[in-house]
Every structure is written in C-alpha cells, then in structure tokens.
Amino acid sequence: MNTKNLTDKLERKKVKRTARKKAAPKAKRAAGVARGSQKKKIRHQAQGQRKR
C-alpha cells in the first residue's frame, strides 16, 4: 500500500481503506503478553541492565 505518489488526500484515504479491508486479519495478542501501559513499571534501573 504505497500511497507516496498520490497527492489528493481523499484519494489516498480511499486507497488505504480498501487495502485495510483486503488485508488478512491480525492475530490476537497472546494471553501472557501485556500491552505497554499494562507492563510492570520499574522505579530505578542501573545502567546496562534490561528494563524488564
């Protein structure tokens, strides 16, 4: 879905919408995977360590 060469905004939106409808549905997120806002937050982190 390359819309770089389309200059008209409405035409670009139309092309994107049709491409989205044609695209295969995305797989559901796995049960154990939290989204960004639901991940455990860390208070203070030493440099060179993994965040989570």
mmCIF file of the N, C-alpha and C atoms, coordinates in Angstrom:
data_MODEL
# 
_entry.id   MODEL 
# 
loop_
_atom_site.group_PDB 
_atom_site.id 
_atom_site.type_symbol 
_atom_site.label_atom_id 
_atom_site.label_alt_id 
_atom_site.label_comp_id 
_atom_site.label_asym_id 
_atom_site.label_entity_id 
_atom_site.label_seq_id 
_atom_site.pdbx_PDB_ins_code 
_atom_site.Cartn_x 
_atom_site.Cartn_y 
_atom_site.Cartn_z 
_atom_site.occupancy 
_atom_site.B_iso_or_equiv 
_atom_site.pdbx_formal_charge 
_atom_site.auth_seq_id 
_atom_site.auth_comp_id 
_atom_site.auth_asym_id 
_atom_site.auth_atom_id 
_atom_site.pdbx_PDB_model_num 
ATOM 1   N N  . MET A 1 1  ? 0.845   -1.178  0.000  1.00 0.00 ? 1  MET A N  1 
ATOM 2   C CA . MET A 1 1  ? 0.000   0.000   0.000  1.00 0.00 ? 1  MET A CA 1 
ATOM 3   C C  . MET A 1 1  ? 0.890   1.240   0.000  1.00 0.00 ? 1  MET A C  1 
ATOM 4   N N  . ASN A 1 2  ? 1.530   1.513   -1.129 1.00 0.00 ? 2  ASN A N  1 
ATOM 5   C CA . ASN A 1 2  ? 2.369   2.695   -1.231 1.00 0.00 ? 2  ASN A CA 1 
ATOM 6   C C  . ASN A 1 2  ? 1.524   3.846   -1.750 1.00 0.00 ? 2  ASN A C  1 
ATOM 7   N N  . THR A 1 3  ? 1.282   4.849   -0.903 1.00 0.00 ? 3  THR A N  1 
ATOM 8   C CA . THR A 1 3  ? 0.453   5.987   -1.304 1.00 0.00 ? 3  THR A CA 1 
ATOM 9   C C  . THR A 1 3  ? 1.296   7.242   -1.460 1.00 0.00 ? 3  THR A C  1 
ATOM 10  N N  . LYS A 1 4  ? 2.595   7.049   -1.611 1.00 0.00 ? 4  LYS A N  1 
ATOM 11  C CA . LYS A 1 4  ? 3.506   8.191   -1.685 1.00 0.00 ? 4  LYS A CA 1 
ATOM 12  C C  . LYS A 1 4  ? 3.238   9.058   -2.916 1.00 0.00 ? 4  LYS A C  1 
ATOM 13  N N  . ASN A 1 5  ? 2.877   8.405   -4.032 1.00 0.00 ? 5  ASN A N  1 
ATOM 14  C CA . ASN A 1 5  ? 2.697   9.158   -5.264 1.00 0.00 ? 5  ASN A CA 1 
ATOM 15  C C  . ASN A 1 5  ? 1.303   9.769   -5.401 1.00 0.00 ? 5  ASN A C  1 
ATOM 16  N N  . LEU A 1 6  ? 0.384   9.490   -4.464 1.00 0.00 ? 6  LEU A N  1 
ATOM 17  C CA . LEU A 1 6  ? -0.949  10.087  -4.517 1.00 0.00 ? 6  LEU A CA 1 
ATOM 18  C C  . LEU A 1 6  ? -0.919  11.438  -3.817 1.00 0.00 ? 6  LEU A C  1 
ATOM 19  N N  . THR A 1 7  ? -1.369  12.465  -4.520 1.00 0.00 ? 7  THR A N  1 
ATOM 20  C CA . THR A 1 7  ? -1.322  13.806  -3.929 1.00 0.00 ? 7  THR A CA 1 
ATOM 21  C C  . THR A 1 7  ? -2.637  14.186  -3.269 1.00 0.00 ? 7  THR A C  1 
ATOM 22  N N  . ASP A 1 8  ? -3.755  13.659  -3.783 1.00 0.00 ? 8  ASP A N  1 
ATOM 23  C CA . ASP A 1 8  ? -5.062  14.007  -3.233 1.00 0.00 ? 8  ASP A CA 1 
ATOM 24  C C  . ASP A 1 8  ? -5.302  13.248  -1.927 1.00 0.00 ? 8  ASP A C  1 
ATOM 25  N N  . LYS A 1 9  ? -5.633  13.981  -0.875 1.00 0.00 ? 9  LYS A N  1 
ATOM 26  C CA . LYS A 1 9  ? -5.802  13.378  0.452  1.00 0.00 ? 9  LYS A CA 1 
ATOM 27  C C  . LYS A 1 9  ? -6.953  12.379  0.475  1.00 0.00 ? 9  LYS A C  1 
ATOM 28  N N  . LEU A 1 10 ? -8.092  12.748  -0.110 1.00 0.00 ? 10 LEU A N  1 
ATOM 29  C CA . LEU A 1 10 ? -9.255  11.862  -0.082 1.00 0.00 ? 10 LEU A CA 1 
ATOM 30  C C  . LEU A 1 10 ? -9.001  10.576  -0.862 1.00 0.00 ? 10 LEU A C  1 
ATOM 31  N N  . GLU A 1 11 ? -8.317  10.707  -1.984 1.00 0.00 ? 11 GLU A N  1 
ATOM 32  C CA . GLU A 1 11 ? -7.995  9.521   -2.783 1.00 0.00 ? 11 GLU A CA 1 
ATOM 33  C C  . GLU A 1 11 ? -7.057  8.596   -2.010 1.00 0.00 ? 11 GLU A C  1 
ATOM 34  N N  . ARG A 1 12 ? -6.085  9.193   -1.327 1.00 0.00 ? 12 ARG A N  1 
ATOM 35  C CA . ARG A 1 12 ? -5.131  8.417   -0.536 1.00 0.00 ? 12 ARG A CA 1 
ATOM 36  C C  . ARG A 1 12 ? -5.853  7.656   0.576  1.00 0.00 ? 12 ARG A C  1 
ATOM 37  N N  . LYS A 1 13 ? -6.811  8.328   1.242  1.00 0.00 ? 13 LYS A N  1 
ATOM 38  C CA . LYS A 1 13 ? -7.567  7.680   2.310  1.00 0.00 ? 13 LYS A CA 1 
ATOM 39  C C  . LYS A 1 13 ? -8.383  6.511   1.766  1.00 0.00 ? 13 LYS A C  1 
ATOM 40  N N  . LYS A 1 14 ? -8.971  6.724   0.586  1.00 0.00 ? 14 LYS A N  1 
ATOM 41  C CA . LYS A 1 14 ? -9.788  5.690   -0.028 1.00 0.00 ? 14 LYS A CA 1 
ATOM 42  C C  . LYS A 1 14 ? -8.954  4.450   -0.346 1.00 0.00 ? 14 LYS A C  1 
ATOM 43  N N  . VAL A 1 15 ? -7.762  4.669   -0.888 1.00 0.00 ? 15 VAL A N  1 
ATOM 44  C CA . VAL A 1 15 ? -6.865  3.557   -1.225 1.00 0.00 ? 15 VAL A CA 1 
ATOM 45  C C  . VAL A 1 15 ? -6.442  2.813   0.032  1.00 0.00 ? 15 VAL A C  1 
ATOM 46  N N  . LYS A 1 16 ? -6.146  3.567   1.085  1.00 0.00 ? 16 LYS A N  1 
ATOM 47  C CA . LYS A 1 16 ? -5.723  2.938   2.342  1.00 0.00 ? 16 LYS A CA 1 
ATOM 48  C C  . LYS A 1 16 ? -6.847  2.109   2.948  1.00 0.00 ? 16 LYS A C  1 
ATOM 49  N N  . ARG A 1 17 ? -8.069  2.637   2.910  1.00 0.00 ? 17 ARG A N  1 
ATOM 50  C CA . ARG A 1 17 ? -9.205  1.910   3.478  1.00 0.00 ? 17 ARG A CA 1 
ATOM 51  C C  . ARG A 1 17 ? -9.445  0.593   2.759  1.00 0.00 ? 17 ARG A C  1 
ATOM 52  N N  . THR A 1 18 ? -9.397  0.647   1.421  1.00 0.00 ? 18 THR A N  1 
ATOM 53  C CA . THR A 1 18 ? -9.623  -0.593  0.662  1.00 0.00 ? 18 THR A CA 1 
ATOM 54  C C  . THR A 1 18 ? -8.514  -1.600  0.939  1.00 0.00 ? 18 THR A C  1 
ATOM 55  N N  . ALA A 1 19 ? -7.280  -1.119  1.083  1.00 0.00 ? 19 ALA A N  1 
ATOM 56  C CA . ALA A 1 19 ? -6.161  -2.019  1.376  1.00 0.00 ? 19 ALA A CA 1 
ATOM 57  C C  . ALA A 1 19 ? -6.333  -2.653  2.748  1.00 0.00 ? 19 ALA A C  1 
ATOM 58  N N  . ARG A 1 20 ? -6.840  -1.866  3.703  1.00 0.00 ? 20 ARG A N  1 
ATOM 59  C CA . ARG A 1 20 ? -7.060  -2.397  5.050  1.00 0.00 ? 20 ARG A CA 1 
ATOM 60  C C  . ARG A 1 20 ? -8.142  -3.471  5.049  1.00 0.00 ? 20 ARG A C  1 
ATOM 61  N N  . LYS A 1 21 ? -9.189  -3.253  4.235  1.00 0.00 ? 21 LYS A N  1 
ATOM 62  C CA . LYS A 1 21 ? -10.268 -4.241  4.164  1.00 0.00 ? 21 LYS A CA 1 
ATOM 63  C C  . LYS A 1 21 ? -9.784  -5.540  3.539  1.00 0.00 ? 21 LYS A C  1 
ATOM 64  N N  . LYS A 1 22 ? -8.914  -5.434  2.524  1.00 0.00 ? 22 LYS A N  1 
ATOM 65  C CA . LYS A 1 22 ? -8.409  -6.616  1.832  1.00 0.00 ? 22 LYS A CA 1 
ATOM 66  C C  . LYS A 1 22 ? -7.410  -7.393  2.682  1.00 0.00 ? 22 LYS A C  1 
ATOM 67  N N  . ALA A 1 23 ? -6.693  -6.709  3.568  1.00 0.00 ? 23 ALA A N  1 
ATOM 68  C CA . ALA A 1 23 ? -5.620  -7.344  4.343  1.00 0.00 ? 23 ALA A CA 1 
ATOM 69  C C  . ALA A 1 23 ? -6.178  -8.430  5.256  1.00 0.00 ? 23 ALA A C  1 
ATOM 70  N N  . ALA A 1 24 ? -5.375  -9.458  5.476  1.00 0.00 ? 24 ALA A N  1 
ATOM 71  C CA . ALA A 1 24 ? -5.769  -10.545 6.373  1.00 0.00 ? 24 ALA A CA 1 
ATOM 72  C C  . ALA A 1 24 ? -5.862  -10.016 7.794  1.00 0.00 ? 24 ALA A C  1 
ATOM 73  N N  . PRO A 1 25 ? -6.830  -10.503 8.571  1.00 0.00 ? 25 PRO A N  1 
ATOM 74  C CA . PRO A 1 25 ? -6.963  -10.008 9.949  1.00 0.00 ? 25 PRO A CA 1 
ATOM 75  C C  . PRO A 1 25 ? -5.738  -10.354 10.785 1.00 0.00 ? 25 PRO A C  1 
ATOM 76  N N  . LYS A 1 26 ? -5.364  -9.433  11.652 1.00 0.00 ? 26 LYS A N  1 
ATOM 77  C CA . LYS A 1 26 ? -4.195  -9.649  12.506 1.00 0.00 ? 26 LYS A CA 1 
ATOM 78  C C  . LYS A 1 26 ? -4.526  -10.657 13.597 1.00 0.00 ? 26 LYS A C  1 
ATOM 79  N N  . ALA A 1 27 ? -3.527  -11.423 13.999 1.00 0.00 ? 27 ALA A N  1 
ATOM 80  C CA . ALA A 1 27 ? -3.723  -12.425 15.045 1.00 0.00 ? 27 ALA A CA 1 
ATOM 81  C C  . ALA A 1 27 ? -3.933  -11.737 16.386 1.00 0.00 ? 27 ALA A C  1 
ATOM 82  N N  . LYS A 1 28 ? -4.707  -12.386 17.246 1.00 0.00 ? 28 LYS A N  1 
ATOM 83  C CA . LYS A 1 28 ? -4.939  -11.839 18.582 1.00 0.00 ? 28 LYS A CA 1 
ATOM 84  C C  . LYS A 1 28 ? -3.638  -11.875 19.368 1.00 0.00 ? 28 LYS A C  1 
ATOM 85  N N  . ARG A 1 29 ? -3.502  -10.945 20.301 1.00 0.00 ? 29 ARG A N  1 
ATOM 86  C CA . ARG A 1 29 ? -2.320  -10.908 21.153 1.00 0.00 ? 29 ARG A CA 1 
ATOM 87  C C  . ARG A 1 29 ? -2.348  -12.107 22.104 1.00 0.00 ? 29 ARG A C  1 
ATOM 88  N N  . ALA A 1 30 ? -1.199  -12.702 22.344 1.00 0.00 ? 30 ALA A N  1 
ATOM 89  C CA . ALA A 1 30 ? -1.115  -13.867 23.227 1.00 0.00 ? 30 ALA A CA 1 
ATOM 90  C C  . ALA A 1 30 ? -1.579  -13.494 24.629 1.00 0.00 ? 30 ALA A C  1 
ATOM 91  N N  . ALA A 1 31 ? -2.097  -14.473 25.351 1.00 0.00 ? 31 ALA A N  1 
ATOM 92  C CA . ALA A 1 31 ? -2.703  -14.215 26.658 1.00 0.00 ? 31 ALA A CA 1 
ATOM 93  C C  . ALA A 1 31 ? -1.704  -13.645 27.659 1.00 0.00 ? 31 ALA A C  1 
ATOM 94  N N  . GLY A 1 32 ? -0.451  -14.099 27.612 1.00 0.00 ? 32 GLY A N  1 
ATOM 95  C CA . GLY A 1 32 ? 0.515   -13.670 28.617 1.00 0.00 ? 32 GLY A CA 1 
ATOM 96  C C  . GLY A 1 32 ? 1.246   -12.383 28.281 1.00 0.00 ? 32 GLY A C  1 
ATOM 97  N N  . VAL A 1 33 ? 0.946   -11.774 27.140 1.00 0.00 ? 33 VAL A N  1 
ATOM 98  C CA . VAL A 1 33 ? 1.690   -10.589 26.719 1.00 0.00 ? 33 VAL A CA 1 
ATOM 99  C C  . VAL A 1 33 ? 0.900   -9.341  27.075 1.00 0.00 ? 33 VAL A C  1 
ATOM 100 N N  . ALA A 1 34 ? 1.456   -8.516  27.944 1.00 0.00 ? 34 ALA A N  1 
ATOM 101 C CA . ALA A 1 34 ? 0.786   -7.286  28.335 1.00 0.00 ? 34 ALA A CA 1 
ATOM 102 C C  . ALA A 1 34 ? 1.092   -6.193  27.325 1.00 0.00 ? 34 ALA A C  1 
ATOM 103 N N  . ARG A 1 35 ? 0.169   -5.268  27.170 1.00 0.00 ? 35 ARG A N  1 
ATOM 104 C CA . ARG A 1 35 ? 0.419   -4.113  26.323 1.00 0.00 ? 35 ARG A CA 1 
ATOM 105 C C  . ARG A 1 35 ? 1.288   -3.144  27.111 1.00 0.00 ? 35 ARG A C  1 
ATOM 106 N N  . GLY A 1 36 ? 1.811   -2.137  26.435 1.00 0.00 ? 36 GLY A N  1 
ATOM 107 C CA . GLY A 1 36 ? 2.770   -1.225  27.053 1.00 0.00 ? 36 GLY A CA 1 
ATOM 108 C C  . GLY A 1 36 ? 2.284   -0.604  28.345 1.00 0.00 ? 36 GLY A C  1 
ATOM 109 N N  . SER A 1 37 ? 1.017   -0.136  28.375 1.00 0.00 ? 37 SER A N  1 
ATOM 110 C CA . SER A 1 37 ? 0.510   0.539   29.562 1.00 0.00 ? 37 SER A CA 1 
ATOM 111 C C  . SER A 1 37 ? 0.269   -0.437  30.709 1.00 0.00 ? 37 SER A C  1 
ATOM 112 N N  . GLN A 1 38 ? 0.178   -1.725  30.388 1.00 0.00 ? 38 GLN A N  1 
ATOM 113 C CA . GLN A 1 38 ? -0.119  -2.708  31.428 1.00 0.00 ? 38 GLN A CA 1 
ATOM 114 C C  . GLN A 1 38 ? 1.113   -3.449  31.918 1.00 0.00 ? 38 GLN A C  1 
ATOM 115 N N  . LYS A 1 39 ? 2.276   -3.104  31.384 1.00 0.00 ? 39 LYS A N  1 
ATOM 116 C CA . LYS A 1 39 ? 3.506   -3.756  31.823 1.00 0.00 ? 39 LYS A CA 1 
ATOM 117 C C  . LYS A 1 39 ? 3.918   -3.227  33.183 1.00 0.00 ? 39 LYS A C  1 
ATOM 118 N N  . LYS A 1 40 ? 4.658   -4.047  33.929 1.00 0.00 ? 40 LYS A N  1 
ATOM 119 C CA . LYS A 1 40 ? 5.153   -3.611  35.234 1.00 0.00 ? 40 LYS A CA 1 
ATOM 120 C C  . LYS A 1 40 ? 6.132   -2.473  35.045 1.00 0.00 ? 40 LYS A C  1 
ATOM 121 N N  . LYS A 1 41 ? 5.991   -1.429  35.832 1.00 0.00 ? 41 LYS A N  1 
ATOM 122 C CA . LYS A 1 41 ? 6.893   -0.283  35.735 1.00 0.00 ? 41 LYS A CA 1 
ATOM 123 C C  . LYS A 1 41 ? 8.088   -0.513  36.663 1.00 0.00 ? 41 LYS A C  1 
ATOM 124 N N  . ILE A 1 42 ? 9.213   0.085   36.313 1.00 0.00 ? 42 ILE A N  1 
ATOM 125 C CA . ILE A 1 42 ? 10.402  -0.058  37.145 1.00 0.00 ? 42 ILE A CA 1 
ATOM 126 C C  . ILE A 1 42 ? 10.711  1.285   37.781 1.00 0.00 ? 42 ILE A C  1 
ATOM 127 N N  . ARG A 1 43 ? 11.176  1.273   39.018 1.00 0.00 ? 43 ARG A N  1 
ATOM 128 C CA . ARG A 1 43 ? 11.437  2.529   39.724 1.00 0.00 ? 43 ARG A CA 1 
ATOM 129 C C  . ARG A 1 43 ? 12.775  3.115   39.341 1.00 0.00 ? 43 ARG A C  1 
ATOM 130 N N  . HIS A 1 44 ? 13.838  2.352   39.527 1.00 0.00 ? 44 HIS A N  1 
ATOM 131 C CA . HIS A 1 44 ? 15.177  2.853   39.227 1.00 0.00 ? 44 HIS A CA 1 
ATOM 132 C C  . HIS A 1 44 ? 15.969  1.716   38.623 1.00 0.00 ? 44 HIS A C  1 
ATOM 133 N N  . GLN A 1 45 ? 16.771  2.034   37.634 1.00 0.00 ? 45 GLN A N  1 
ATOM 134 C CA . GLN A 1 45 ? 17.469  0.985   36.912 1.00 0.00 ? 45 GLN A CA 1 
ATOM 135 C C  . GLN A 1 45 ? 18.945  1.322   36.796 1.00 0.00 ? 45 GLN A C  1 
ATOM 136 N N  . ALA A 1 46 ? 19.787  0.343   37.116 1.00 0.00 ? 46 ALA A N  1 
ATOM 137 C CA . ALA A 1 46 ? 21.225  0.522   36.932 1.00 0.00 ? 46 ALA A CA 1 
ATOM 138 C C  . ALA A 1 46 ? 21.531  0.497   35.444 1.00 0.00 ? 46 ALA A C  1 
ATOM 139 N N  . GLN A 1 47 ? 22.535  1.240   35.020 1.00 0.00 ? 47 GLN A N  1 
ATOM 140 C CA . GLN A 1 47 ? 22.865  1.282   33.602 1.00 0.00 ? 47 GLN A CA 1 
ATOM 141 C C  . GLN A 1 47 ? 23.375  -0.068  33.133 1.00 0.00 ? 47 GLN A C  1 
ATOM 142 N N  . GLY A 1 48 ? 23.026  -0.417  31.917 1.00 0.00 ? 48 GLY A N  1 
ATOM 143 C CA . GLY A 1 48 ? 23.466  -1.680  31.346 1.00 0.00 ? 48 GLY A CA 1 
ATOM 144 C C  . GLY A 1 48 ? 22.573  -2.856  31.691 1.00 0.00 ? 48 GLY A C  1 
ATOM 145 N N  . GLN A 1 49 ? 21.454  -2.612  32.360 1.00 0.00 ? 49 GLN A N  1 
ATOM 146 C CA . GLN A 1 49 ? 20.538  -3.692  32.718 1.00 0.00 ? 49 GLN A CA 1 
ATOM 147 C C  . GLN A 1 49 ? 19.330  -3.684  31.791 1.00 0.00 ? 49 GLN A C  1 
ATOM 148 N N  . ARG A 1 50 ? 18.691  -4.855  31.676 1.00 0.00 ? 50 ARG A N  1 
ATOM 149 C CA . ARG A 1 50 ? 17.446  -4.921  30.913 1.00 0.00 ? 50 ARG A CA 1 
ATOM 150 C C  . ARG A 1 50 ? 16.338  -4.263  31.711 1.00 0.00 ? 50 ARG A C  1 
ATOM 151 N N  . LYS A 1 51 ? 15.385  -3.663  31.015 1.00 0.00 ? 51 LYS A N  1 
ATOM 152 C CA . LYS A 1 51 ? 14.291  -2.992  31.712 1.00 0.00 ? 51 LYS A CA 1 
ATOM 153 C C  . LYS A 1 51 ? 13.372  -3.978  32.415 1.00 0.00 ? 51 LYS A C  1 
ATOM 154 N N  . ARG A 1 52 ? 13.007  -5.055  31.729 1.00 0.00 ? 52 ARG A N  1 
ATOM 155 C CA . ARG A 1 52 ? 12.063  -5.999  32.330 1.00 0.00 ? 52 ARG A CA 1 
ATOM 156 C C  . ARG A 1 52 ? 12.592  -7.406  32.161 1.00 0.00 ? 52 ARG A C  1 
# 
